[in-house]
Amino acid sequence: MTKDIVILVTGFLSAALLFLGTINVYFEWFTQDSINAFGVLLGAGLALGGALYGVYKNTYAMTRKARKQAEELERKGLK
């Protein structure tokens, strides 16, 4: 799913680049290389976000409710 989001965003930016080129509007910083670099950055950011969310959801020390749940699991011998 992450790859699909990156492909959609970079595809939209590429289409915008072609459209602007058709009407003779050019920006020095808006090139195919900058779009590709943004795609790599977006993919890395989404992967980092997913990893951080996984760590947050699997850590029992973040909230009071999670600590109580961890204590209950230890008491029942499930952790």
N, CA, C, O and CB atoms as a CASP TS submission, in Angstrom:
PFRMAT TS
TARGET T0000
AUTHOR 0000-0000-0000
METHOD Language model
MODEL 1
PARENT N/A
ATOM      1  N   MET     1       0.815  -1.186   0.000  1.00  0.00           N
ATOM      2  CA  MET     1       0.000   0.000   0.000  1.00  0.00           C
ATOM      3  C   MET     1       0.863   1.257   0.000  1.00  0.00           C
ATOM      4  O   MET     1       0.532   2.239  -0.664  1.00  0.00           O
ATOM      5  CB  MET     1      -0.929  -0.006   1.193  1.00  0.00           C
ATOM      6  N   THR     2       1.957   1.229   0.734  1.00  0.00           N
ATOM      7  CA  THR     2       2.852   2.383   0.768  1.00  0.00           C
ATOM      8  C   THR     2       3.400   2.668  -0.617  1.00  0.00           C
ATOM      9  O   THR     2       3.465   3.820  -1.046  1.00  0.00           O
ATOM     10  CB  THR     2       4.001   2.150   1.755  1.00  0.00           C
ATOM     11  N   LYS     3       3.792   1.616  -1.312  1.00  0.00           N
ATOM     12  CA  LYS     3       4.340   1.784  -2.658  1.00  0.00           C
ATOM     13  C   LYS     3       3.291   2.390  -3.591  1.00  0.00           C
ATOM     14  O   LYS     3       3.618   3.217  -4.443  1.00  0.00           O
ATOM     15  CB  LYS     3       4.835   0.430  -3.215  1.00  0.00           C
ATOM     16  N   ASP     4       2.041   1.982  -3.432  1.00  0.00           N
ATOM     17  CA  ASP     4       0.967   2.524  -4.265  1.00  0.00           C
ATOM     18  C   ASP     4       0.769   4.016  -4.034  1.00  0.00           C
ATOM     19  O   ASP     4       0.550   4.770  -4.983  1.00  0.00           O
ATOM     20  CB  ASP     4      -0.333   1.784  -3.991  1.00  0.00           C
ATOM     21  N   ILE     5       0.846   4.445  -2.773  1.00  0.00           N
ATOM     22  CA  ILE     5       0.691   5.863  -2.455  1.00  0.00           C
ATOM     23  C   ILE     5       1.820   6.667  -3.083  1.00  0.00           C
ATOM     24  O   ILE     5       1.586   7.728  -3.662  1.00  0.00           O
ATOM     25  CB  ILE     5       0.661   6.082  -0.930  1.00  0.00           C
ATOM     26  N   VAL     6       3.041   6.163  -2.968  1.00  0.00           N
ATOM     27  CA  VAL     6       4.201   6.864  -3.546  1.00  0.00           C
ATOM     28  C   VAL     6       4.058   6.952  -5.067  1.00  0.00           C
ATOM     29  O   VAL     6       4.349   7.993  -5.657  1.00  0.00           O
ATOM     30  CB  VAL     6       5.528   6.139  -3.169  1.00  0.00           C
ATOM     31  N   ILE     7       3.616   5.872  -5.697  1.00  0.00           N
ATOM     32  CA  ILE     7       3.442   5.872  -7.151  1.00  0.00           C
ATOM     33  C   ILE     7       2.377   6.878  -7.567  1.00  0.00           C
ATOM     34  O   ILE     7       2.554   7.598  -8.549  1.00  0.00           O
ATOM     35  CB  ILE     7       3.066   4.468  -7.651  1.00  0.00           C
ATOM     36  N   LEU     8       1.265   6.933  -6.822  1.00  0.00           N
ATOM     37  CA  LEU     8       0.208   7.890  -7.150  1.00  0.00           C
ATOM     38  C   LEU     8       0.684   9.341  -7.022  1.00  0.00           C
ATOM     39  O   LEU     8       0.411  10.165  -7.895  1.00  0.00           O
ATOM     40  CB  LEU     8      -0.997   7.661  -6.246  1.00  0.00           C
ATOM     41  N   VAL     9       1.388   9.647  -5.944  1.00  0.00           N
ATOM     42  CA  VAL     9       1.850  11.022  -5.728  1.00  0.00           C
ATOM     43  C   VAL     9       2.884  11.419  -6.772  1.00  0.00           C
ATOM     44  O   VAL     9       2.798  12.506  -7.344  1.00  0.00           O
ATOM     45  CB  VAL     9       2.440  11.177  -4.320  1.00  0.00           C
ATOM     46  N   THR    10       3.863  10.551  -7.026  1.00  0.00           N
ATOM     47  CA  THR    10       4.883  10.899  -8.012  1.00  0.00           C
ATOM     48  C   THR    10       4.296  10.939  -9.424  1.00  0.00           C
ATOM     49  O   THR    10       4.743  11.725 -10.259  1.00  0.00           O
ATOM     50  CB  THR    10       6.043   9.898  -7.951  1.00  0.00           C
ATOM     51  N   GLY    11       3.304  10.101  -9.692  1.00  0.00           N
ATOM     52  CA  GLY    11       2.621  10.159 -10.987  1.00  0.00           C
ATOM     53  C   GLY    11       1.889  11.467 -11.165  1.00  0.00           C
ATOM     54  O   GLY    11       1.934  12.061 -12.243  1.00  0.00           O
ATOM     55  N   PHE    12       1.210  11.931 -10.120  1.00  0.00           N
ATOM     56  CA  PHE    12       0.528  13.224 -10.186  1.00  0.00           C
ATOM     57  C   PHE    12       1.525  14.357 -10.407  1.00  0.00           C
ATOM     58  O   PHE    12       1.287  15.247 -11.225  1.00  0.00           O
ATOM     59  CB  PHE    12      -0.276  13.473  -8.903  1.00  0.00           C
ATOM     60  N   LEU    13       2.636  14.325  -9.680  1.00  0.00           N
ATOM     61  CA  LEU    13       3.643  15.376  -9.855  1.00  0.00           C
ATOM     62  C   LEU    13       4.253  15.347 -11.251  1.00  0.00           C
ATOM     63  O   LEU    13       4.533  16.399 -11.826  1.00  0.00           O
ATOM     64  CB  LEU    13       4.744  15.232  -8.808  1.00  0.00           C
ATOM     65  N   SER    14       4.459  14.166 -11.798  1.00  0.00           N
ATOM     66  CA  SER    14       4.979  14.056 -13.168  1.00  0.00           C
ATOM     67  C   SER    14       3.982  14.616 -14.177  1.00  0.00           C
ATOM     68  O   SER    14       4.369  15.300 -15.125  1.00  0.00           O
ATOM     69  CB  SER    14       5.302  12.588 -13.507  1.00  0.00           C
ATOM     70  N   ALA    15       2.699  14.325 -13.971  1.00  0.00           N
ATOM     71  CA  ALA    15       1.673  14.882 -14.853  1.00  0.00           C
ATOM     72  C   ALA    15       1.625  16.399 -14.744  1.00  0.00           C
ATOM     73  O   ALA    15       1.461  17.089 -15.749  1.00  0.00           O
ATOM     74  CB  ALA    15       0.300  14.288 -14.523  1.00  0.00           C
ATOM     75  N   ALA    16       1.766  16.922 -13.527  1.00  0.00           N
ATOM     76  CA  ALA    16       1.794  18.370 -13.340  1.00  0.00           C
ATOM     77  C   ALA    16       2.999  18.980 -14.039  1.00  0.00           C
ATOM     78  O   ALA    16       2.896  20.052 -14.635  1.00  0.00           O
ATOM     79  CB  ALA    16       1.814  18.720 -11.849  1.00  0.00           C
ATOM     80  N   LEU    17       4.149  18.299 -13.969  1.00  0.00           N
ATOM     81  CA  LEU    17       5.354  18.775 -14.651  1.00  0.00           C
ATOM     82  C   LEU    17       5.130  18.842 -16.160  1.00  0.00           C
ATOM     83  O   LEU    17       5.501  19.825 -16.803  1.00  0.00           O
ATOM     84  CB  LEU    17       6.551  17.860 -14.332  1.00  0.00           C
ATOM     85  N   LEU    18       4.524  17.799 -16.723  1.00  0.00           N
ATOM     86  CA  LEU    18       4.247  17.799 -18.161  1.00  0.00           C
ATOM     87  C   LEU    18       3.243  18.884 -18.542  1.00  0.00           C
ATOM     88  O   LEU    18       3.405  19.549 -19.565  1.00  0.00           O
ATOM     89  CB  LEU    18       3.723  16.433 -18.597  1.00  0.00           C
ATOM     90  N   PHE    19       2.214  19.061 -17.727  1.00  0.00           N
ATOM     91  CA  PHE    19       1.222  20.102 -18.010  1.00  0.00           C
ATOM     92  C   PHE    19       1.858  21.486 -17.987  1.00  0.00           C
ATOM     93  O   PHE    19       1.624  22.297 -18.883  1.00  0.00           O
ATOM     94  CB  PHE    19       0.074  20.036 -16.997  1.00  0.00           C
ATOM     95  N   LEU    20       2.666  21.754 -16.959  1.00  0.00           N
ATOM     96  CA  LEU    20       3.319  23.060 -16.874  1.00  0.00           C
ATOM     97  C   LEU    20       4.288  23.268 -18.030  1.00  0.00           C
ATOM     98  O   LEU    20       4.424  24.383 -18.533  1.00  0.00           O
ATOM     99  CB  LEU    20       4.057  23.202 -15.542  1.00  0.00           C
ATOM    100  N   GLY    21       4.958  22.203 -18.453  1.00  0.00           N
ATOM    101  CA  GLY    21       5.856  22.318 -19.605  1.00  0.00           C
ATOM    102  C   GLY    21       5.092  22.616 -20.881  1.00  0.00           C
ATOM    103  O   GLY    21       5.594  23.320 -21.757  1.00  0.00           O
ATOM    104  N   THR    22       3.880  22.087 -20.991  1.00  0.00           N
ATOM    105  CA  THR    22       3.052  22.327 -22.182  1.00  0.00           C
ATOM    106  C   THR    22       2.655  23.793 -22.298  1.00  0.00           C
ATOM    107  O   THR    22       2.578  24.336 -23.401  1.00  0.00           O
ATOM    108  CB  THR    22       1.796  21.452 -22.142  1.00  0.00           C
ATOM    109  N   ILE    23       2.407  24.426 -21.168  1.00  0.00           N
ATOM    110  CA  ILE    23       2.016  25.839 -21.215  1.00  0.00           C
ATOM    111  C   ILE    23       3.203  26.770 -20.971  1.00  0.00           C
ATOM    112  O   ILE    23       3.029  27.948 -20.658  1.00  0.00           O
ATOM    113  CB  ILE    23       0.927  26.114 -20.185  1.00  0.00           C
ATOM    114  N   ASN    24       4.414  26.223 -21.121  1.00  0.00           N
ATOM    115  CA  ASN    24       5.665  26.980 -21.014  1.00  0.00           C
ATOM    116  C   ASN    24       5.874  27.636 -19.657  1.00  0.00           C
ATOM    117  O   ASN    24       6.333  28.775 -19.574  1.00  0.00           O
ATOM    118  CB  ASN    24       5.704  28.031 -22.072  1.00  0.00           C
ATOM    119  N   VAL    25       5.541  26.920 -18.606  1.00  0.00           N
ATOM    120  CA  VAL    25       5.829  27.371 -17.248  1.00  0.00           C
ATOM    121  C   VAL    25       6.882  26.414 -16.696  1.00  0.00           C
ATOM    122  O   VAL    25       6.635  25.215 -16.564  1.00  0.00           O
ATOM    123  CB  VAL    25       4.522  27.403 -16.338  1.00  0.00           C
ATOM    124  N   TYR    26       8.040  26.947 -16.380  1.00  0.00           N
ATOM    125  CA  TYR    26       9.152  26.123 -15.912  1.00  0.00           C
ATOM    126  C   TYR    26       9.673  26.640 -14.583  1.00  0.00           C
ATOM    127  O   TYR    26       9.758  27.848 -14.363  1.00  0.00           O
ATOM    128  CB  TYR    26      10.280  26.093 -16.951  1.00  0.00           C
ATOM    129  N   PHE    27      10.016  25.728 -13.716  1.00  0.00           N
ATOM    130  CA  PHE    27      10.674  26.046 -12.458  1.00  0.00           C
ATOM    131  C   PHE    27      11.990  25.276 -12.439  1.00  0.00           C
ATOM    132  O   PHE    27      12.039  24.103 -12.809  1.00  0.00           O
ATOM    133  CB  PHE    27       9.768  25.685 -11.214  1.00  0.00           C
ATOM    134  N   GLU    28      13.051  25.943 -12.006  1.00  0.00           N
ATOM    135  CA  GLU    28      14.358  25.287 -11.991  1.00  0.00           C
ATOM    136  C   GLU    28      14.384  24.110 -11.014  1.00  0.00           C
ATOM    137  O   GLU    28      15.070  23.120 -11.268  1.00  0.00           O
ATOM    138  CB  GLU    28      15.448  26.294 -11.623  1.00  0.00           C
ATOM    139  N   TRP    29      13.667  24.199  -9.932  1.00  0.00           N
ATOM    140  CA  TRP    29      13.693  23.177  -8.894  1.00  0.00           C
ATOM    141  C   TRP    29      12.710  22.043  -9.155  1.00  0.00           C
ATOM    142  O   TRP    29      12.820  20.985  -8.535  1.00  0.00           O
ATOM    143  CB  TRP    29      13.399  23.801  -7.560  1.00  0.00           C
ATOM    144  N   PHE    30      11.754  22.237 -10.055  1.00  0.00           N
ATOM    145  CA  PHE    30      10.721  21.231 -10.310  1.00  0.00           C
ATOM    146  C   PHE    30      11.075  20.442 -11.558  1.00  0.00           C
ATOM    147  O   PHE    30      10.667  20.778 -12.670  1.00  0.00           O
ATOM    148  CB  PHE    30       9.329  21.891 -10.461  1.00  0.00           C
ATOM    149  N   THR    31      11.854  19.370 -11.340  1.00  0.00           N
ATOM    150  CA  THR    31      12.300  18.532 -12.444  1.00  0.00           C
ATOM    151  C   THR    31      11.938  17.079 -12.137  1.00  0.00           C
ATOM    152  O   THR    31      11.456  16.765 -11.049  1.00  0.00           O
ATOM    153  CB  THR    31      13.834  18.689 -12.683  1.00  0.00           C
ATOM    154  N   GLN    32      12.173  16.211 -13.096  1.00  0.00           N
ATOM    155  CA  GLN    32      11.897  14.787 -12.866  1.00  0.00           C
ATOM    156  C   GLN    32      12.790  14.234 -11.763  1.00  0.00           C
ATOM    157  O   GLN    32      12.371  13.360 -11.005  1.00  0.00           O
ATOM    158  CB  GLN    32      12.098  13.979 -14.163  1.00  0.00           C
ATOM    159  N   ASP    33      14.019  14.737 -11.668  1.00  0.00           N
ATOM    160  CA  ASP    33      14.907  14.290 -10.587  1.00  0.00           C
ATOM    161  C   ASP    33      14.383  14.702  -9.216  1.00  0.00           C
ATOM    162  O   ASP    33      14.458  13.926  -8.264  1.00  0.00           O
ATOM    163  CB  ASP    33      16.312  14.853 -10.791  1.00  0.00           C
ATOM    164  N   SER    34      13.846  15.934  -9.110  1.00  0.00           N
ATOM    165  CA  SER    34      13.297  16.363  -7.817  1.00  0.00           C
ATOM    166  C   SER    34      12.047  15.563  -7.470  1.00  0.00           C
ATOM    167  O   SER    34      11.805  15.285  -6.295  1.00  0.00           O
ATOM    168  CB  SER    34      12.971  17.871  -7.839  1.00  0.00           C
ATOM    169  N   ILE    35      11.254  15.190  -8.462  1.00  0.00           N
ATOM    170  CA  ILE    35      10.063  14.360  -8.223  1.00  0.00           C
ATOM    171  C   ILE    35      10.485  12.974  -7.737  1.00  0.00           C
ATOM    172  O   ILE    35       9.891  12.438  -6.802  1.00  0.00           O
ATOM    173  CB  ILE    35       9.200  14.242  -9.518  1.00  0.00           C
ATOM    174  N   ASN    36      11.492  12.401  -8.357  1.00  0.00           N
ATOM    175  CA  ASN    36      11.986  11.087  -7.925  1.00  0.00           C
ATOM    176  C   ASN    36      12.550  11.141  -6.506  1.00  0.00           C
ATOM    177  O   ASN    36      12.330  10.230  -5.708  1.00  0.00           O
ATOM    178  CB  ASN    36      13.060  10.577  -8.894  1.00  0.00           C
ATOM    179  N   ALA    37      13.277  12.210  -6.201  1.00  0.00           N
ATOM    180  CA  ALA    37      13.828  12.367  -4.855  1.00  0.00           C
ATOM    181  C   ALA    37      12.702  12.508  -3.829  1.00  0.00           C
ATOM    182  O   ALA    37      12.787  11.957  -2.732  1.00  0.00           O
ATOM    183  CB  ALA    37      14.766  13.592  -4.792  1.00  0.00           C
ATOM    184  N   PHE    38      11.659  13.239  -4.184  1.00  0.00           N
ATOM    185  CA  PHE    38      10.517  13.382  -3.282  1.00  0.00           C
ATOM    186  C   PHE    38       9.820  12.034  -3.076  1.00  0.00           C
ATOM    187  O   PHE    38       9.354  11.740  -1.975  1.00  0.00           O
ATOM    188  CB  PHE    38       9.519  14.420  -3.836  1.00  0.00           C
ATOM    189  N   GLY    39       9.748  11.222  -4.121  1.00  0.00           N
ATOM    190  CA  GLY    39       9.155   9.898  -3.998  1.00  0.00           C
ATOM    191  C   GLY    39       9.924   9.018  -3.039  1.00  0.00           C
ATOM    192  O   GLY    39       9.326   8.292  -2.245  1.00  0.00           O
ATOM    193  N   VAL    40      11.236   9.071  -3.101  1.00  0.00           N
ATOM    194  CA  VAL    40      12.074   8.304  -2.172  1.00  0.00           C
ATOM    195  C   VAL    40      11.858   8.806  -0.746  1.00  0.00           C
ATOM    196  O   VAL    40      11.716   8.009   0.183  1.00  0.00           O
ATOM    197  CB  VAL    40      13.577   8.411  -2.564  1.00  0.00           C
ATOM    198  N   LEU    41      11.832  10.119  -0.576  1.00  0.00           N
ATOM    199  CA  LEU    41      11.614  10.712   0.739  1.00  0.00           C
ATOM    200  C   LEU    41      10.241  10.334   1.294  1.00  0.00           C
ATOM    201  O   LEU    41      10.119  10.000   2.472  1.00  0.00           O
ATOM    202  CB  LEU    41      11.751  12.235   0.664  1.00  0.00           C
ATOM    203  N   LEU    42       9.219  10.384   0.457  1.00  0.00           N
ATOM    204  CA  LEU    42       7.871  10.025   0.880  1.00  0.00           C
ATOM    205  C   LEU    42       7.791   8.553   1.284  1.00  0.00           C
ATOM    206  O   LEU    42       7.181   8.219   2.299  1.00  0.00           O
ATOM    207  CB  LEU    42       6.870  10.321  -0.237  1.00  0.00           C
ATOM    208  N   GLY    43       8.402   7.677   0.493  1.00  0.00           N
ATOM    209  CA  GLY    43       8.413   6.253   0.828  1.00  0.00           C
ATOM    210  C   GLY    43       9.124   5.987   2.142  1.00  0.00           C
ATOM    211  O   GLY    43       8.651   5.192   2.954  1.00  0.00           O
ATOM    212  N   ALA    44      10.248   6.641   2.358  1.00  0.00           N
ATOM    213  CA  ALA    44      10.987   6.465   3.608  1.00  0.00           C
ATOM    214  C   ALA    44      10.187   7.005   4.793  1.00  0.00           C
ATOM    215  O   ALA    44      10.183   6.406   5.868  1.00  0.00           O
ATOM    216  CB  ALA    44      12.353   7.165   3.527  1.00  0.00           C
ATOM    217  N   GLY    45       9.517   8.127   4.595  1.00  0.00           N
ATOM    218  CA  GLY    45       8.703   8.707   5.668  1.00  0.00           C
ATOM    219  C   GLY    45       7.533   7.815   6.035  1.00  0.00           C
ATOM    220  O   GLY    45       7.223   7.653   7.215  1.00  0.00           O
ATOM    221  N   LEU    46       6.882   7.235   5.040  1.00  0.00           N
ATOM    222  CA  LEU    46       5.769   6.329   5.312  1.00  0.00           C
ATOM    223  C   LEU    46       6.246   5.057   6.018  1.00  0.00           C
ATOM    224  O   LEU    46       5.573   4.549   6.915  1.00  0.00           O
ATOM    225  CB  LEU    46       5.049   5.969   4.007  1.00  0.00           C
ATOM    226  N   ALA    47       7.401   4.550   5.611  1.00  0.00           N
ATOM    227  CA  ALA    47       7.955   3.363   6.272  1.00  0.00           C
ATOM    228  C   ALA    47       8.320   3.678   7.725  1.00  0.00           C
ATOM    229  O   ALA    47       8.072   2.868   8.618  1.00  0.00           O
ATOM    230  CB  ALA    47       9.197   2.847   5.508  1.00  0.00           C
ATOM    231  N   LEU    48       8.902   4.839   7.958  1.00  0.00           N
ATOM    232  CA  LEU    48       9.246   5.248   9.320  1.00  0.00           C
ATOM    233  C   LEU    48       7.980   5.405  10.162  1.00  0.00           C
ATOM    234  O   LEU    48       7.936   4.973  11.314  1.00  0.00           O
ATOM    235  CB  LEU    48      10.050   6.569   9.306  1.00  0.00           C
ATOM    236  N   GLY    49       6.955   6.023   9.584  1.00  0.00           N
ATOM    237  CA  GLY    49       5.697   6.180  10.309  1.00  0.00           C
ATOM    238  C   GLY    49       5.083   4.841  10.679  1.00  0.00           C
ATOM    239  O   GLY    49       4.594   4.673  11.796  1.00  0.00           O
ATOM    240  N   GLY    50       5.103   3.894   9.767  1.00  0.00           N
ATOM    241  CA  GLY    50       4.588   2.562  10.062  1.00  0.00           C
ATOM    242  C   GLY    50       5.374   1.869  11.153  1.00  0.00           C
ATOM    243  O   GLY    50       4.794   1.218  12.022  1.00  0.00           O
ATOM    244  N   ALA    51       6.686   2.001  11.116  1.00  0.00           N
ATOM    245  CA  ALA    51       7.522   1.385  12.140  1.00  0.00           C
ATOM    246  C   ALA    51       7.281   2.023  13.508  1.00  0.00           C
ATOM    247  O   ALA    51       7.192   1.319  14.513  1.00  0.00           O
ATOM    248  CB  ALA    51       8.998   1.500  11.759  1.00  0.00           C
ATOM    249  N   LEU    52       7.176   3.347  13.549  1.00  0.00           N
ATOM    250  CA  LEU    52       6.922   4.026  14.816  1.00  0.00           C
ATOM    251  C   LEU    52       5.554   3.661  15.382  1.00  0.00           C
ATOM    252  O   LEU    52       5.410   3.505  16.595  1.00  0.00           O
ATOM    253  CB  LEU    52       7.024   5.534  14.634  1.00  0.00           C
ATOM    254  N   TYR    53       4.561   3.523  14.529  1.00  0.00           N
ATOM    255  CA  TYR    53       3.236   3.120  14.979  1.00  0.00           C
ATOM    256  C   TYR    53       3.277   1.702  15.549  1.00  0.00           C
ATOM    257  O   TYR    53       2.647   1.428  16.570  1.00  0.00           O
ATOM    258  CB  TYR    53       2.224   3.207  13.822  1.00  0.00           C
ATOM    259  N   GLY    54       4.000   0.816  14.907  1.00  0.00           N
ATOM    260  CA  GLY    54       4.139  -0.546  15.410  1.00  0.00           C
ATOM    261  C   GLY    54       4.822  -0.589  16.761  1.00  0.00           C
ATOM    262  O   GLY    54       4.409  -1.346  17.640  1.00  0.00           O
ATOM    263  N   VAL    55       5.847   0.201  16.937  1.00  0.00           N
ATOM    264  CA  VAL    55       6.540   0.256  18.226  1.00  0.00           C
ATOM    265  C   VAL    55       5.600   0.812  19.294  1.00  0.00           C
ATOM    266  O   VAL    55       5.554   0.301  20.413  1.00  0.00           O
ATOM    267  CB  VAL    55       7.826   1.123  18.125  1.00  0.00           C
ATOM    268  N   TYR    56       4.857   1.851  18.950  1.00  0.00           N
ATOM    269  CA  TYR    56       3.918   2.447  19.903  1.00  0.00           C
ATOM    270  C   TYR    56       2.843   1.443  20.330  1.00  0.00           C
ATOM    271  O   TYR    56       2.534   1.332  21.516  1.00  0.00           O
ATOM    272  CB  TYR    56       3.260   3.692  19.293  1.00  0.00           C
ATOM    273  N   LYS    57       2.276   0.717  19.370  1.00  0.00           N
ATOM    274  CA  LYS    57       1.197  -0.216  19.685  1.00  0.00           C
ATOM    275  C   LYS    57       1.689  -1.447  20.453  1.00  0.00           C
ATOM    276  O   LYS    57       0.910  -2.079  21.166  1.00  0.00           O
ATOM    277  CB  LYS    57       0.509  -0.653  18.408  1.00  0.00           C
ATOM    278  N   ASN    58       2.949  -1.786  20.315  1.00  0.00           N
ATOM    279  CA  ASN    58       3.483  -2.988  20.960  1.00  0.00           C
ATOM    280  C   ASN    58       4.287  -2.690  22.215  1.00  0.00           C
ATOM    281  O   ASN    58       4.939  -3.583  22.757  1.00  0.00           O
ATOM    282  CB  ASN    58       4.342  -3.742  19.993  1.00  0.00           C
ATOM    283  N   THR    59       4.251  -1.452  22.683  1.00  0.00           N
ATOM    284  CA  THR    59       4.957  -1.072  23.892  1.00  0.00           C
ATOM    285  C   THR    59       3.933  -0.856  24.993  1.00  0.00           C
ATOM    286  O   THR    59       2.979  -0.097  24.823  1.00  0.00           O
ATOM    287  CB  THR    59       5.820   0.203  23.667  1.00  0.00           C
ATOM    288  N   TYR    60       4.129  -1.518  26.109  1.00  0.00           N
ATOM    289  CA  TYR    60       3.166  -1.430  27.197  1.00  0.00           C
ATOM    290  C   TYR    60       3.484  -0.311  28.187  1.00  0.00           C
ATOM    291  O   TYR    60       2.760  -0.161  29.171  1.00  0.00           O
ATOM    292  CB  TYR    60       3.106  -2.741  27.924  1.00  0.00           C
ATOM    293  N   ALA    61       4.514   0.463  27.973  1.00  0.00           N
ATOM    294  CA  ALA    61       4.902   1.492  28.939  1.00  0.00           C
ATOM    295  C   ALA    61       4.416   2.882  28.552  1.00  0.00           C
ATOM    296  O   ALA    61       4.761   3.854  29.224  1.00  0.00           O
ATOM    297  CB  ALA    61       6.399   1.512  29.091  1.00  0.00           C
ATOM    298  N   MET    62       3.628   3.004  27.493  1.00  0.00           N
ATOM    299  CA  MET    62       3.261   4.329  27.001  1.00  0.00           C
ATOM    300  C   MET    62       2.115   4.967  27.786  1.00  0.00           C
ATOM    301  O   MET    62       2.145   6.175  28.020  1.00  0.00           O
ATOM    302  CB  MET    62       2.884   4.241  25.548  1.00  0.00           C
ATOM    303  N   THR    63       1.124   4.209  28.192  1.00  0.00           N
ATOM    304  CA  THR    63      -0.037   4.776  28.875  1.00  0.00           C
ATOM    305  C   THR    63      -0.339   3.994  30.148  1.00  0.00           C
ATOM    306  O   THR    63       0.135   2.872  30.331  1.00  0.00           O
ATOM    307  CB  THR    63      -1.265   4.781  27.946  1.00  0.00           C
ATOM    308  N   ARG    64      -1.127   4.597  31.016  1.00  0.00           N
ATOM    309  CA  ARG    64      -1.509   3.941  32.258  1.00  0.00           C
ATOM    310  C   ARG    64      -2.334   2.680  31.967  1.00  0.00           C
ATOM    311  O   ARG    64      -2.151   1.649  32.614  1.00  0.00           O
ATOM    312  CB  ARG    64      -2.304   4.912  33.157  1.00  0.00           C
ATOM    313  N   LYS    65      -3.226   2.770  31.006  1.00  0.00           N
ATOM    314  CA  LYS    65      -4.046   1.616  30.627  1.00  0.00           C
ATOM    315  C   LYS    65      -3.159   0.466  30.131  1.00  0.00           C
ATOM    316  O   LYS    65      -3.394  -0.693  30.473  1.00  0.00           O
ATOM    317  CB  LYS    65      -5.071   2.015  29.536  1.00  0.00           C
ATOM    318  N   ALA    66      -2.148   0.789  29.329  1.00  0.00           N
ATOM    319  CA  ALA    66      -1.251  -0.238  28.800  1.00  0.00           C
ATOM    320  C   ALA    66      -0.435  -0.877  29.918  1.00  0.00           C
ATOM    321  O   ALA    66      -0.187  -2.083  29.892  1.00  0.00           O
ATOM    322  CB  ALA    66      -0.317   0.360  27.740  1.00  0.00           C
ATOM    323  N   ARG    67      -0.017  -0.085  30.896  1.00  0.00           N
ATOM    324  CA  ARG    67       0.745  -0.655  32.022  1.00  0.00           C
ATOM    325  C   ARG    67      -0.120  -1.614  32.834  1.00  0.00           C
ATOM    326  O   ARG    67       0.348  -2.666  33.269  1.00  0.00           O
ATOM    327  CB  ARG    67       1.286   0.467  32.935  1.00  0.00           C
ATOM    328  N   LYS    68      -1.392  -1.245  33.036  1.00  0.00           N
ATOM    329  CA  LYS    68      -2.301  -2.143  33.756  1.00  0.00           C
ATOM    330  C   LYS    68      -2.506  -3.436  32.978  1.00  0.00           C
ATOM    331  O   LYS    68      -2.561  -4.516  33.566  1.00  0.00           O
ATOM    332  CB  LYS    68      -3.656  -1.457  34.008  1.00  0.00           C
ATOM    333  N   GLN    69      -2.618  -3.328  31.666  1.00  0.00           N
ATOM    334  CA  GLN    69      -2.778  -4.512  30.830  1.00  0.00           C
ATOM    335  C   GLN    69      -1.540  -5.404  30.921  1.00  0.00           C
ATOM    336  O   GLN    69      -1.662  -6.626  30.999  1.00  0.00           O
ATOM    337  CB  GLN    69      -3.041  -4.108  29.369  1.00  0.00           C
ATOM    338  N   ALA    70      -0.354  -4.799  30.912  1.00  0.00           N
ATOM    339  CA  ALA    70       0.882  -5.573  31.017  1.00  0.00           C
ATOM    340  C   ALA    70       0.964  -6.278  32.361  1.00  0.00           C
ATOM    341  O   ALA    70       1.396  -7.429  32.430  1.00  0.00           O
ATOM    342  CB  ALA    70       2.101  -4.668  30.820  1.00  0.00           C
ATOM    343  N   GLU    71       0.552  -5.596  33.437  1.00  0.00           N
ATOM    344  CA  GLU    71       0.557  -6.222  34.757  1.00  0.00           C
ATOM    345  C   GLU    71      -0.405  -7.412  34.798  1.00  0.00           C
ATOM    346  O   GLU    71      -0.100  -8.451  35.384  1.00  0.00           O
ATOM    347  CB  GLU    71       0.181  -5.195  35.839  1.00  0.00           C
ATOM    348  N   GLU    72      -1.559  -7.246  34.174  1.00  0.00           N
ATOM    349  CA  GLU    72      -2.540  -8.336  34.140  1.00  0.00           C
ATOM    350  C   GLU    72      -2.020  -9.535  33.350  1.00  0.00           C
ATOM    351  O   GLU    72      -2.230 -10.683  33.740  1.00  0.00           O
ATOM    352  CB  GLU    72      -3.856  -7.844  33.533  1.00  0.00           C
ATOM    353  N   LEU    73      -1.345  -9.259  32.245  1.00  0.00           N
ATOM    354  CA  LEU    73      -0.770 -10.339  31.444  1.00  0.00           C
ATOM    355  C   LEU    73       0.311 -11.072  32.229  1.00  0.00           C
ATOM    356  O   LEU    73       0.395 -12.299  32.169  1.00  0.00           O
ATOM    357  CB  LEU    73      -0.192  -9.789  30.131  1.00  0.00           C
ATOM    358  N   GLU    74       1.133 -10.337  32.960  1.00  0.00           N
ATOM    359  CA  GLU    74       2.172 -10.969  33.769  1.00  0.00           C
ATOM    360  C   GLU    74       1.552 -11.800  34.885  1.00  0.00           C
ATOM    361  O   GLU    74       2.039 -12.887  35.194  1.00  0.00           O
ATOM    362  CB  GLU    74       3.116  -9.910  34.357  1.00  0.00           C
ATOM    363  N   ARG    75       0.473 -11.292  35.495  1.00  0.00           N
ATOM    364  CA  ARG    75      -0.191 -12.006  36.592  1.00  0.00           C
ATOM    365  C   ARG    75      -0.776 -13.326  36.094  1.00  0.00           C
ATOM    366  O   ARG    75      -0.773 -14.324  36.815  1.00  0.00           O
ATOM    367  CB  ARG    75      -1.303 -11.132  37.218  1.00  0.00           C
ATOM    368  N   LYS    76      -1.278 -13.325  34.855  1.00  0.00           N
ATOM    369  CA  LYS    76      -1.858 -14.544  34.289  1.00  0.00           C
ATOM    370  C   LYS    76      -0.807 -15.454  33.653  1.00  0.00           C
ATOM    371  O   LYS    76      -1.122 -16.563  33.222  1.00  0.00           O
ATOM    372  CB  LYS    76      -2.909 -14.182  33.257  1.00  0.00           C
ATOM    373  N   GLY    77       0.443 -14.984  33.593  1.00  0.00           N
ATOM    374  CA  GLY    77       1.514 -15.790  33.043  1.00  0.00           C
ATOM    375  C   GLY    77       1.526 -15.811  31.515  1.00  0.00           C
ATOM    376  O   GLY    77       2.091 -16.721  30.909  1.00  0.00           O
ATOM    377  N   LEU    78       0.910 -14.819  30.903  1.00  0.00           N
ATOM    378  CA  LEU    78       0.866 -14.754  29.443  1.00  0.00           C
ATOM    379  C   LEU    78       1.967 -13.886  28.870  1.00  0.00           C
ATOM    380  O   LEU    78       2.120 -13.791  27.652  1.00  0.00           O
ATOM    381  CB  LEU    78      -0.472 -14.233  28.988  1.00  0.00           C
ATOM    382  N   LYS    79       2.718 -13.269  29.724  1.00  0.00           N
ATOM    383  CA  LYS    79       3.792 -12.397  29.215  1.00  0.00           C
ATOM    384  C   LYS    79       5.099 -12.791  29.865  1.00  0.00           C
ATOM    385  O   LYS    79       6.135 -12.190  29.582  1.00  0.00           O
ATOM    386  CB  LYS    79       3.482 -10.894  29.484  1.00  0.00           C
TER
END
